[in-house]
């Protein structure tokens, strides 16, 4: 059953929420923020800000219809019904990863991608909103995500190395929010687990971005976290071109804010695009990538994560504003808005996720988001208990070792 918006009307018996309420609120907000960002951004993916304004008569402020009305036969995006509140492969893969967590109820690694995630992609039909039909996730994902099936199911590659050779893109990053949730408050732990998981899918800066995004979600979802905490967390774990791109975007956004912003709402997107451009291999014509696009490099970065972080910082964690700017940025708008929505959701909780967006998206996409959230909350609690037990055992062992140190 579709339960659109149910996450935001949970009854309260008193003003102070218990720990379960706080955890549920953060998990719900991250997953809802990611889903609405994905759905809104899907309608503008691949286009320029100018094309978006021309098509929609101005900036997009919410759910809109397909960019190309004849979506079943139109090129270059047929046969996908983007827009109208339909989530894309970002959300499909995010929820599939949650299914793996729900099955294993422990921390995951690259081997779990091979043993559990790939079978979901190729063996279980489900409603695919953009196809308006039940189909396999495999039939919706991009070629860089089909790589998982080719390498792991057919090629029997070592899961830890299967991502090597793939086109470098944001495909592994877009569904790493659940990894951040099982490490709430532990950005380093989230980074390490995401790097392991993503090894089955991506390499180079595509894999790096997956780890950094998971770290951002882990930092954002911690109770009392601020945008400054997210900034510090991502810069503490990021390496090479990913770190350089994030710093460049942060510097550009800081200068923009210090100057008082701009009257033209489009200016922020232009500033962020200019800052990230030297690190982006795709080039200015998004639908015509450069010949050396998406190749491994230590000096480059995917575009989506630094841009999403830039919008989060520029709007001080305001989810609606960050997502709207991501949607109007164009290019890979669905993934940018997914990441921005997840991080802002973690920072502000369900109160900052527009409930009308959630209702419309869950209804249009036939998402049981309440069920997904409940499953993720249970997973986070089970893993947290196991982590606490291991930490206690480790502390006991260290205490015994240190007690044996000879006195001076």
C-alpha positions in Angstrom: 0.0 0.0 0.0 1.2 3.5 -0.8 1.6 5.6 2.3 2.6 8.9 0.9 3.6 11.4 3.6 3.1 9.1 6.5 6.6 9.7 7.7 5.7 13.2 8.6 2.5 12.6 10.6 3.8 10.2 13.2 1.9 10.8 16.5 3.8 12.3 19.4 2.8 11.6 23.0 5.0 14.3 24.5 7.2 17.1 23.4 10.5 15.3 24.0 11.1 12.5 21.4 12.8 9.4 22.7 15.9 7.9 21.0 13.8 5.8 18.7 11.9 8.9 17.5 15.2 10.8 16.8 16.7 7.9 14.9 13.5 7.4 12.9 13.4 11.1 12.1 16.9 11.2 10.8 16.6 8.0 8.7 13.3 9.1 7.3 14.6 12.6 6.4 17.7 11.3 4.7 15.8 8.8 2.6 12.9 11.1 1.9 15.2 14.0 1.0 17.1 11.7 -1.4 13.9 10.5 -3.0 12.3 13.9 -3.6 15.6 15.3 -4.9 15.9 12.4 -7.3 12.3 12.8 -8.6 12.5 16.5 -9.0 15.9 16.4 -10.6 15.0 13.6 -13.0 12.8 16.0 -15.0 15.8 18.3 -15.8 18.6 15.8 -16.0 20.9 16.3 -19.0 19.8 19.8 -19.9 21.3 23.3 -19.4 19.8 25.9 -17.1 18.9 28.0 -20.1 17.1 25.0 -21.7 15.3 24.3 -18.4 14.0 27.8 -18.1 12.9 27.9 -21.7 11.0 24.6 -21.5 9.3 25.4 -18.2 8.8 29.1 -18.5 11.2 30.0 -15.8 13.1 28.2 -13.0 11.6 24.9 -11.7 10.3 25.2 -8.2 8.8 21.7 -7.7 7.5 18.7 -9.5 7.1 19.2 -13.3 6.3 17.1 -16.3 8.7 15.5 -18.7 11.1 17.7 -20.6 10.1 16.0 -23.8 6.3 15.3 -23.8 6.6 12.5 -26.3 8.8 10.6 -23.8 8.0 7.1 -25.1 9.7 7.8 -28.4 11.8 10.9 -27.8 15.5 11.0 -28.0 18.0 11.1 -26.3 16.2 9.9 -23.2 13.5 7.4 -24.5 11.9 5.4 -23.2 12.0 7.0 -19.7 9.1 8.9 -18.3 11.1 11.4 -16.3 9.4 14.1 -14.2 5.8 14.0 -12.8 7.3 12.8 -9.5 9.0 9.7 -10.8 12.1 8.6 -9.1 15.1 7.3 -11.1 17.7 4.7 -10.7 19.3 6.6 -7.8 16.3 5.7 -5.6 15.9 2.2 -7.1 19.5 1.4 -6.2 19.3 3.1 -2.8 16.3 1.0 -1.8 17.9 -2.2 -3.2 21.0 -1.6 -1.0 18.7 -1.2 2.0 17.2 -4.6 1.1 20.7 -6.1 1.3 21.2 -4.5 4.7 17.9 -5.8 5.9 18.8 -9.3 4.8 22.3 -9.3 6.3 21.7 -7.0 9.3 25.4 -6.2 9.6 28.1 -4.0 7.9 28.5 -4.8 4.2 31.4 -5.2 1.8 32.0 -5.8 -1.9 31.1 -9.5 -1.6 27.6 -8.6 -0.5 27.2 -6.6 -3.7 27.9 -9.8 -5.6 25.9 -12.2 -3.5 22.8 -10.0 -2.8 22.6 -6.7 -4.6 23.2 -8.1 -8.1 20.6 -10.9 -7.7 18.0 -8.2 -6.8 19.0 -6.2 -9.9 18.5 -9.2 -12.2 16.0 -11.5 -10.5 13.2 -9.4 -8.9 10.7 -7.5 -10.9 9.3 -4.3 -9.3 7.6 -1.1 -10.4 9.9 1.1 -12.4 8.3 4.6 -12.4 10.1 5.8 -15.5 9.0 2.8 -17.4 5.5 2.8 -16.0 5.7 -1.0 -15.8 7.1 -3.8 -13.6 10.6 -4.7 -14.8 14.1 -5.5 -13.5 16.3 -2.8 -12.0 18.8 -3.9 -14.6 16.5 -2.7 -17.4 16.5 0.8 -16.0 20.1 1.5 -14.8 22.8 3.1 -16.9 25.5 1.0 -18.6 28.0 1.9 -15.9 25.6 0.2 -13.4 24.9 -2.7 -15.7 28.7 -3.3 -15.3 27.9 -4.8 -11.9 25.9 -7.6 -13.5 28.4 -8.1 -16.3 31.5 -8.3 -14.0 30.0 -10.0 -11.0 27.3 -12.3 -12.4 28.8 -13.2 -15.8 32.5 -12.4 -15.3 32.8 -13.8 -11.8 35.3 -11.0 -11.0 36.8 -10.6 -7.5 34.1 -8.3 -6.0 36.8 -6.1 -4.4 38.3 -5.4 -7.9 35.2 -5.6 -10.1 34.9 -1.8 -10.5 38.3 -1.5 -12.2 37.8 -0.7 -15.8 34.3 0.7 -15.5 33.5 4.2 -16.8 34.2 6.6 -13.9 31.0 8.2 -12.9 28.7 8.9 -9.9 26.9 5.6 -10.2 28.2 4.1 -7.0 27.9 7.4 -5.1 24.2 7.9 -5.8 23.0 5.0 -3.6 25.5 5.3 -0.7 23.2 7.1 1.7 22.3 3.9 3.6 26.0 3.4 4.4 26.1 6.8 6.0 23.0 5.9 8.1 24.6 2.7 9.6 27.5 4.9 10.7 25.6 7.9 12.0 28.1 10.1 13.8 31.1 8.2 12.4 32.1 9.7 9.1 35.3 7.8 8.9 33.6 4.5 9.4 31.0 5.4 6.7 33.8 6.3 4.3 35.6 3.1 4.8 32.6 0.9 4.4 31.4 2.7 1.3 34.9 2.5 -0.3 34.7 -1.3 0.3 31.2 -1.7 -1.1 31.9 0.6 -4.1 34.9 -1.4 -5.1 32.6 -3.8 -6.8 31.2 -1.0 -8.9 33.6 1.8 -9.3 37.2 2.8 -9.2 39.4 6.0 -9.1 37.5 9.2 -8.2 34.1 7.4 -8.8 34.8 5.1 -5.8 36.3 8.0 -3.8 33.1 10.1 -4.1 31.0 7.1 -2.9 33.0 7.1 0.3 32.9 10.9 0.8 29.1 11.0 0.2 28.5 8.3 2.8 30.7 10.3 5.2 28.7 13.4 4.6 25.4 11.6 5.4 26.9 10.1 8.5 28.1 13.5 9.7 24.8 15.2 8.8 22.5 12.7 10.5 24.3 12.9 13.9 22.1 14.7 16.4 23.0 18.4 16.7 25.2 18.3 13.6 25.7 21.5 11.6 26.8 22.3 8.1 30.2 23.1 9.5 30.4 19.5 10.8 29.6 18.2 7.3 32.2 20.4 5.8 34.9 19.2 8.3 33.9 15.6 7.8 34.2 15.5 4.0 37.5 17.4 4.0 38.9 15.0 6.6 38.3 11.9 4.5 38.5 13.1 0.9 41.6 12.6 -1.3 43.2 13.8 -4.5 41.0 15.6 -7.0 37.8 14.9 -5.0 39.2 16.9 -2.1 40.5 19.6 -4.4 37.2 20.0 -6.1 35.3 20.2 -2.8 37.7 22.8 -1.5 37.3 24.8 -4.7 33.6 24.8 -4.5 33.6 25.7 -0.8 35.9 28.6 -1.4 33.7 29.8 -4.3 30.5 29.5 -2.2 32.2 31.3 0.8 33.2 34.2 -1.4 29.7 34.3 -2.9 28.1 34.5 0.6 30.6 37.0 1.9 29.7 39.2 -1.1 26.1 39.1 0.0 24.9 36.6 -2.7 23.3 37.9 -5.9 19.9 39.1 -7.0 19.9 36.6 -9.9 19.1 33.1 -8.4 21.0 31.6 -11.3 24.3 33.1 -10.3 25.1 30.6 -7.6 24.8 27.7 -10.0 27.1 29.5 -12.5 29.7 30.1 -9.7 29.7 26.5 -8.6 29.9 25.2 -12.1 32.9 27.4 -12.7 34.6 26.2 -9.6 34.1 22.5 -10.3 34.7 22.7 -14.0 38.5 22.1 -13.9 38.0 18.8 -12.1 35.1 17.5 -14.3 36.1 15.4 -17.2 32.7 15.4 -18.9 33.0 18.9 -20.3 30.5 21.7 -20.9 28.4 19.8 -23.3 26.9 17.2 -21.0 25.4 15.1 -23.7 28.6 15.2 -25.7 31.4 14.1 -23.3 35.0 14.9 -24.1 37.1 12.1 -25.6 39.0 11.7 -22.3 35.8 11.9 -20.2 35.3 9.5 -17.3 38.8 8.0 -17.3 40.6 7.3 -14.0 42.7 10.1 -12.6 44.1 11.3 -9.3 43.5 14.9 -10.2 39.8 14.8 -11.3 36.5 14.4 -9.5 32.9 13.5 -10.4 30.9 16.7 -10.7 27.8 15.7 -8.7 29.1 15.5 -5.1 31.1 18.8 -5.0 28.2 20.6 -6.6 25.7 19.1 -4.1 27.9 20.0 -1.2 28.2 23.5 -2.6 24.4 24.0 -2.6 24.1 22.6 0.9 26.7 25.0 2.2 25.4 28.0 0.2 21.9 27.5 1.7 23.1 26.5 5.2 21.3 23.2 5.0 18.0 24.5 3.7 16.7 21.4 1.8 14.1 23.1 -0.4 16.5 25.8 -1.6 19.4 23.3 -2.1 17.3 20.9 -4.1 15.7 23.6 -6.2 19.1 24.9 -7.1 20.3 21.4 -7.9 17.3 20.8 -10.1 17.9 24.0 -12.1 21.6 23.3 -12.4 20.7 20.7 -15.0 23.4 18.3 -16.2 23.2 15.3 -13.8 20.5 17.1 -11.8 18.8 14.0 -10.3 22.0 12.7 -8.7 23.0 16.2 -7.5 19.6 16.8 -6.0 19.6 13.3 -4.5 22.8 14.0 -2.6 21.8 17.5 -1.6 18.4 16.2 -0.3 20.0 13.4 1.7 22.5 15.6 3.4 20.0 18.4 4.2 17.6 15.8 5.4 20.1 14.5 7.8 20.9 17.9 9.1 17.3 19.1 9.6 15.2 16.0 10.0 11.8 15.5 8.6 10.7 19.0 9.4 12.8 20.4 6.5 11.5 17.9 3.9 8.4 19.4 2.1 5.6 17.0 3.0 3.8 17.8 -0.2 6.8 16.7 -2.3 7.0 13.5 -0.3 3.3 12.8 -0.8 3.4 13.5 -4.5 6.6 11.5 -5.1 5.6 8.5 -3.2 2.2 8.4 -4.8 3.5 9.0 -8.4 6.3 6.5 -8.0 4.3 3.9 -6.0 6.9 4.0 -3.2 6.3 2.4 0.2 8.7 4.9 1.7 7.4 4.2 5.2 8.3 0.6 4.9 11.7 1.3 3.6 12.4 3.7 6.4 11.2 1.2 9.0 13.5 -1.5 7.6 16.4 0.9 7.6 15.8 2.0 11.2 15.8 -1.6 12.4 19.0 -2.3 10.5 20.7 0.8 12.1 19.7 -0.3 15.5 20.8 -3.9 15.1 24.2 -2.8 13.7 24.6 -0.2 16.4 24.1 -2.8 19.1 26.6 -5.1 17.5 29.1 -2.2 17.1 28.6 -1.4 20.8 29.3 -5.0 21.9 32.5 -5.1 19.7 33.6 -1.7 21.1 33.1 -2.9 24.7 35.1 -6.1 24.0 37.8 -4.1 22.4 38.0 -1.7 25.3 38.2 -4.6 27.7 41.0 -6.1 25.8 42.9 -2.8 25.5 42.5 -2.2 29.2 44.0 -5.6 30.0 46.9 -5.0 27.7 47.6 -1.5 29.1 47.4 -2.8 32.6 50.3 -5.1 31.8 52.6 -2.2 30.9 55.7 -2.2 33.1 55.9 0.7 35.5 58.5 3.3 34.9 
